[in-house]
Amino acid sequence: MKERIEMEQTQGGEEAERRRRVVVVGGGIAGSLVAKSLQFHGDVTLIDPKEYLEIPWASLRSMVEPSFAERSLIYHRDYLTNGRIITSSAISVTNTEVLTSEGRLVGYDYLVIATGHADPLPVSKSDRFKQYQAEHEKIEKASSILIVGGGPTGVELAGEIAVDYPDKKLTLVHSGTRLLQFIGPKASNKTLDWLKSKKVEVKLEQSVDLKSVSETSKTFLTSSGETVNADCHFLCTAKPMGSTWLKESVLKDSLDHFGRIMVDENLRVKGHPNVFAIGDITDIKEIKQGYLAQKHALVAAKNLKLLMIGGKEKQMASYHQAHSAIALVSLGRKEAVAQLPFTTLIGHIPECNTGHGCFYVNAAAQEIKNRKVLFKSSPTNVHGSSKNRNGYGGEESMEEGWELRKVPSGPDPLHHNGGSPKKPTTP
Ligand SMILES: Cc1cc2nc3c(=O)[nH]c(=O)nc-3n(C[C@H](O)[C@H](O)[C@H](O)COP(=O)(O)OP(=O)(O)OC[C@H]3O[C@@H](n4cnc5c(N)ncnc54)[C@H](O)[C@@H]3O)c2cc1C
């Protein structure tokens, strides 16, 4: 028989009973922030198949430096102190309940869907550490490595390995005509030049037949008949949308043909006034980036707070899609390629705490490395040209420090303890 979770109390008393039930499905960048923001306003339940939030942009560094993962895997229970956590996958939804893979029915008044991309990861944090350790050993032992996929994941992984292990032979095979197709061609070209400067062999417009590849493969055939020999390989290809579980549900007609959830300007699922969707899973036409997913979370949280106290729908906040989103792709420990609204930059990133204006990938907050930060950029600090999109030689004129990960008005999941500079809890 299905276990029904209705109004289990996270806090006793009548006050808790009156609180509206908010179920958040997906404990990634967007879901964790909305759950954290609402935990003292509603009766919040977070459903996620992992017991931790993983910061995706730290995952590639964690492969070359596993200890890094200690700071980028955060137990849900550490930031969701006043909510219920169900470690499970959602497999369907009705107008009133979410069904989980082990048969629980979780009732809701409001639902927030934040299932991003499907990326099955170990349930426990310790198993995720072990996975990083295994990937690290794989890299350490190999003399030659093949990376399949030239999107941000493939490029960042190539950058991490090329910088930490300059003697390993690296090959990157990408089916597209250019690397990093989600941003402009200038950024792609600069990235290609950077990788070549690190002796990474990049093969564009070629794919690897993944069906013939196993974990022990050492010879790989590309679509144009070339052979790549490598001691190990990493697949960095696009991940499917995390919406398969909705395909037979009451929300099936709310999916577009890419499997993304169609939302209105208030981030509610069209035709479902008590259901919100945020993050990569939405059909919002903008680059899929974590800092935008966080913005979605804050808009949804604001609207839910309003609705939960009986506020008028017309007073809800609207989300304004990013037309000229910023994208930053790390290239090893100290460099990055960045596409800003009017320019593309690539270069070495000095330490911001030197007092110089800079643009860098290391942490401004010393305890979290690999935070990508835009900071009073000046062309003299960036090796390489900085022409703007109109082709004019561009002076970069960012006047203030601004952390890319951080929504200016809200908390960063890495600072899940309310913006306190205290280090996130580590195991
Ligand atoms: C390698 C890499 C580097 C990146 N670098 C940057 C960067 O530098 N800057 C930036 O802004 N963005 C970056 N991004 C993009 C950013 O990580 C995503 O835009 C962001 O994670 C989207 O957040 P989300 O909450 O929508 O989805 P996710 O963070 O993908 O979270 C989805 C969550 O849903 C859960 N889930 C999935 N299916 C189910 C289900 N059926 N039931 C319950 N839970 C489910 C998953 O377990 C996961 O916790 C990077 C991404 C990657 C992969």
The ligand as an SDF file (V2000), in Angstrom:
LIG
                    3D

 53 58  0  0  0  0  0  0  0  0999 V2000
   29.9000   20.9780  -15.7420 C   0  0  0  0  0  0  0  0  0  0  0  0
   28.9590   22.1260  -15.6160 C   0  0  0  0  0  0  0  0  0  0  0  0
   29.4490   23.4050  -15.4410 C   0  0  0  0  0  0  0  0  0  0  0  0
   28.5670   24.4680  -15.3170 C   0  0  0  0  0  0  0  0  0  0  0  0
   29.0660   25.7260  -15.1230 N   0  0  0  0  0  0  0  0  0  0  0  0
   28.2050   26.7430  -14.8800 C   0  0  0  0  0  0  0  0  0  0  0  0
   28.7030   28.0180  -14.5790 C   0  0  0  0  0  0  0  0  0  0  0  0
   29.8960   28.2370  -14.5720 O   0  0  0  0  0  0  0  0  0  0  0  0
   27.8120   29.0070  -14.3210 N   0  0  0  0  0  0  0  0  0  0  0  0
   26.4730   28.8020  -14.3190 C   0  0  0  0  0  0  0  0  0  0  0  0
   25.7180   29.7390  -14.0360 O   0  0  0  0  0  0  0  0  0  0  0  0
   25.9700   27.5910  -14.6440 N   0  0  0  0  0  0  0  0  0  0  0  0
   26.8060   26.5680  -14.9220 C   0  0  0  0  0  0  0  0  0  0  0  0
   26.3160   25.3430  -15.2420 N   0  0  0  0  0  0  0  0  0  0  0  0
   24.8710   25.1830  -15.4430 C   0  0  0  0  0  0  0  0  0  0  0  0
   24.1630   25.0110  -14.1270 C   0  0  0  0  0  0  0  0  0  0  0  0
   24.7960   24.0300  -13.3730 O   0  0  0  0  0  0  0  0  0  0  0  0
   22.7070   24.6470  -14.3920 C   0  0  0  0  0  0  0  0  0  0  0  0
   22.1120   25.6610  -15.1590 O   0  0  0  0  0  0  0  0  0  0  0  0
   21.9720   24.4890  -13.0800 C   0  0  0  0  0  0  0  0  0  0  0  0
   22.5170   23.4260  -12.3460 O   0  0  0  0  0  0  0  0  0  0  0  0
   20.4820   24.2630  -13.3210 C   0  0  0  0  0  0  0  0  0  0  0  0
   19.8800   24.1150  -12.0750 O   0  0  0  0  0  0  0  0  0  0  0  0
   18.5520   23.2390  -11.9130 P   0  0  0  0  0  0  0  0  0  0  0  0
   18.2110   23.3020  -10.4650 O   0  0  0  0  0  0  0  0  0  0  0  0
   17.5530   23.6490  -12.9070 O   0  0  0  0  0  0  0  0  0  0  0  0
   18.9770   21.7710  -12.2950 O   0  0  0  0  0  0  0  0  0  0  0  0
   20.0580   20.8340  -11.6210 P   0  0  0  0  0  0  0  0  0  0  0  0
   21.0690   21.6220  -10.8670 O   0  0  0  0  0  0  0  0  0  0  0  0
   20.4880   19.9340  -12.7320 O   0  0  0  0  0  0  0  0  0  0  0  0
   19.2570   19.9950  -10.5450 O   0  0  0  0  0  0  0  0  0  0  0  0
   18.2520   19.0860  -10.8900 C   0  0  0  0  0  0  0  0  0  0  0  0
   17.9220   18.2990   -9.6570 C   0  0  0  0  0  0  0  0  0  0  0  0
   16.7660   17.5400   -9.8960 O   0  0  0  0  0  0  0  0  0  0  0  0
   16.9410   16.2510   -9.3690 C   0  0  0  0  0  0  0  0  0  0  0  0
   16.0520   15.3590  -10.0860 N   0  0  0  0  0  0  0  0  0  0  0  0
   16.0980   14.9880  -11.3970 C   0  0  0  0  0  0  0  0  0  0  0  0
   15.0610   14.1940  -11.6830 N   0  0  0  0  0  0  0  0  0  0  0  0
   14.3380   14.0570  -10.5530 C   0  0  0  0  0  0  0  0  0  0  0  0
   13.1530   13.3620  -10.2100 C   0  0  0  0  0  0  0  0  0  0  0  0
   12.4600   12.6200  -11.1110 N   0  0  0  0  0  0  0  0  0  0  0  0
   12.6840   13.4280   -8.9490 N   0  0  0  0  0  0  0  0  0  0  0  0
   13.3350   14.1660   -8.0140 C   0  0  0  0  0  0  0  0  0  0  0  0
   14.4690   14.8600   -8.2840 N   0  0  0  0  0  0  0  0  0  0  0  0
   14.9580   14.8070   -9.5400 C   0  0  0  0  0  0  0  0  0  0  0  0
   18.4210   15.9570   -9.5520 C   0  0  0  0  0  0  0  0  0  0  0  0
   18.8540   14.9790   -8.6270 O   0  0  0  0  0  0  0  0  0  0  0  0
   19.0260   17.3140   -9.2500 C   0  0  0  0  0  0  0  0  0  0  0  0
   19.2820   17.4330   -7.8690 O   0  0  0  0  0  0  0  0  0  0  0  0
   27.1650   24.2520  -15.3770 C   0  0  0  0  0  0  0  0  0  0  0  0
   26.6730   22.9480  -15.5670 C   0  0  0  0  0  0  0  0  0  0  0  0
   27.5570   21.8910  -15.6710 C   0  0  0  0  0  0  0  0  0  0  0  0
   27.0140   20.4940  -15.8470 C   0  0  0  0  0  0  0  0  0  0  0  0
  1  2  1  0
  2  3  1  0
  2 52  2  0
  3  4  2  0
  4  5  1  0
  4 50  1  0
  5  6  2  0
  6  7  1  0
  6 13  1  0
  7  8  2  0
  7  9  1  0
  9 10  1  0
 10 11  2  0
 10 12  1  0
 12 13  2  0
 13 14  1  0
 14 15  1  0
 14 50  1  0
 15 16  1  0
 16 17  1  0
 16 18  1  0
 18 19  1  0
 18 20  1  0
 20 21  1  0
 20 22  1  0
 22 23  1  0
 23 24  1  0
 24 25  2  0
 24 26  1  0
 24 27  1  0
 27 28  1  0
 28 29  2  0
 28 30  1  0
 28 31  1  0
 31 32  1  0
 32 33  1  0
 33 34  1  0
 33 48  1  0
 34 35  1  0
 35 36  1  0
 35 46  1  0
 36 37  1  0
 36 45  1  0
 37 38  2  0
 38 39  1  0
 39 40  1  0
 39 45  2  0
 40 41  1  0
 40 42  2  0
 42 43  1  0
 43 44  2  0
 44 45  1  0
 46 47  1  0
 46 48  1  0
 48 49  1  0
 50 51  2  0
 51 52  1  0
 52 53  1  0
M  END
$$$$
